[in-house]
């Protein structure tokens, strides 16, 4: 479980605040020190009509990280505009495999809840 939380903390924040339309294969490098660079990808696209209407939301998703590290059974827990829900499901479906949870040394399915905020600057 610690590995799962660490993986989330290190890899998911880059997805949360992307609001511009951008090529999913495009990346940018952010300097953290002289020798270390962090590669970030912007994957979340703010739904155009909701952006135009200045609608913001916090989408709470719940999903299973299976024994192989894949994400399945994605659900949206709270009531939000359908476009926000669709975007969260789309992005979570594209995520690479996670490190599966373990119990007594064996991989197990784990339920994970993840809030994602759509905020305009």
N, C-alpha and C positions, 0 to 999 in steps of 0.2 A: 504494500500500500504506500509505503514511503517513496518507493521508486515511481509509482504512478503520480503521486502529488508533485514530486520533483520534476518529472517529465512535463506535467501540465504547466508548472510555474515557469519552466524554461522555454517551452515551445508555443504556448497558446496566446500570450499577451499580444503578439504581433498581429493576430487575427482580429482582435477585439475593436480596434479603433480605425480600421480601414474604411474610408468613406468615398474615395475617389475611384472612378472607373480606371482599372489598370489591367494590363495583360497579366494573367495568373503566372506566366512563366517569367515575368520580369521581377527582378529583385533589386534591393539596394543594400549597400554595405554601410553600417554605422560604426564609426570609430569609437572604441571604448578605451583604448590606450594605444600607445605607439605600436605595439606588436600584436594586440588582440583586436579582431574584428568580429562583429556579430552580423550574420546574414539574416535579414528579415524578409518575409513575403507578405504582401497584402492580398488577402483572399476574400474578405467579407465585402460585399457590395451593398451600399445603402440603397434600398428600393427607391427608384427615381421619383415616383409620385408622392411617397411619404417624405422624401427629402424636400421636394418642392413645397409641400404643405407644412414643413417644419415639424413633423411628428417624430417624437423620440419614444423609445421604449426600452425596457429591460426584459429580455426573453430568458426564461428559466427552462433549460433543457435537461432531460434525464435520459440516460442511455446505459447500455450494458457494454462493458469491455470484456469480451469473451476470453476464453483460455488461450487463444492464439494471439490476443492483442487487438483484434478487430473490433470495430464499433458496430453495434446492432441495436435494434429496437429503440430508435430515437423517438422521443416524445417531447412535446412542449407542455410544460406543467401549468403555466399561467395563461390568461386570456390576453392575446395581443393581435394586432393587425395580421391577417394571413400572410402578407408579403414578408414581414419580419420572420414569422415562423418558417416559411419556405426557405428563406436565406440561411437561417441557422441550420436547418436540416441539410441543406445543400453543402454547406461548408463542413459540417461534422462528417458527412458522408465521404468527403474528399481527404480527410485527415489520414496521415500514415498510421501504421499500426503502433499501438501503445505497448508498453511493457505490461504483460498481464499481472494481475494480482496473484499472490500466492498464499496458501494456507498450509502449514506443516510441510513446506517445501514443494508443494504441488500447485500448478496453475489452477486458478478458479475464476469463474465469472464474477464480475464486480459491477454493482450499480453505481453510477457516477452522476452527480447533479452539477450542472455548470450554468451560471448566469452569464449572459452576454448583453452588454449595454450598447444601444444605438444612440449616440449623442452627436449633435451637430455643434460645430465650433462657432 
